Amino acid sequence: MKKVLILLSFVLGLGVQAQSKSELLTHYQAFYDEMRLQGDVNGVINALTHLNVIAPSEQRRDTLAYVYMNNNQHLQALNTIGIENNSSDSDLAVQVKAVSLKALNQPKRALEQFETLFKRTPSAYLAYELADLKLQTGDNTGAASNIAYGLENAKVDMKYAFFERQQPYEVPLKAAFFHLQGLMTYNVDKAKIGEAIALMDKALQIDPNFNLASLSKQALESRKTEPKQE
């Protein structure tokens, strides 16, 4: 009789635990939906964290990392999802790793993730990210290939955002590619500084308010007029 009571108590305990887990899932799912509706990012993160603890899933983990990334919490995003380059990662996971690693000034690691995204779904935007990172890491040949792709595939309505000023601004993506091409031209051969300046002019012809291209042009012109060392 005692054994029967113990077994019955154990079974009932499992039933209560299962019911409790189900109720928690329902609660935090409703909480998540409400926080999304209110636009409360911290609430969304809280809800997703609880959901992922109660019922872990790759989709929930990736979504949580994406929310962190969008909130500029890049370290938290990578702590959630890792930094390894896994072929089994979802597109969302690879995007989070790429963007967050770039934001944390890890260009080589970010480059691996952007390469994966580009192989899966090539686009002019990804080509720009690749070209930019390759210039940072000294791969001018690789950057040239991505720039050529970008100039061929950038559409008129495509824009790219820059943040070097206090107020972020957007320019046509094609102008951004001409700016990168100018930088690459100078990197490859300093004697081609005139060609590099001409490419900056092309970028500025597309968008005269392209601040970064204007600054780059000024820097190149100042080097062009520097007296030669004897």
Stockholm file with secondary structure:
# STOCKHOLM 1.0

chainA/1-230         MKKVLILLSFVLGLGVQAQSKSELLTHYQAFYDEMRLQGDVNGVINALTHLNVIAPSEQRRDTLAYVYMNNNQHLQALNTIGIENNSSDSDLAVQVKAVSLKALNQPKRALEQFETLFKRTPSAYLAYELADLKLQTGDNTGAASNIAYGLENAKVDMKYAFFERQQPYEVPLKAAFFHLQGLMTYNVDKAKIGEAIALMDKALQIDPNFNLASLSKQALESRKTEPKQE
#=GR chainA/1-230 SS CHHHHHHHHHHHHHHHHHHHHHHHHHHHHHHHHHHHHHTCHHHHHHHHHHHHHHSCCHHHHHHHHHHHHHTTCHHHHHHHHCSCCCTTCCHHHHHHHHHHHHHTTCHHHHHHHHHHHHHHSCCHHHHHHHHHHHHHTTCHHHHHHHHHHHHHHCCTTCEEEECSSSSCEEEEHHHHHHHHHHHHHHHHCGGGHHHHHHHHHHHHHHCTTCHHHHHHHHHHHHHHTSCCCC
#=GC SS_cons         CHHHHHHHHHHHHHHHHHHHHHHHHHHHHHHHHHHHHHTCHHHHHHHHHHHHHHSCCHHHHHHHHHHHHHTTCHHHHHHHHCSCCCTTCCHHHHHHHHHHHHHTTCHHHHHHHHHHHHHHSCCHHHHHHHHHHHHHTTCHHHHHHHHHHHHHHCCTTCEEEECSSSSCEEEEHHHHHHHHHHHHHHHHCGGGHHHHHHHHHHHHHHCTTCHHHHHHHHHHHHHHTSCCCC
//
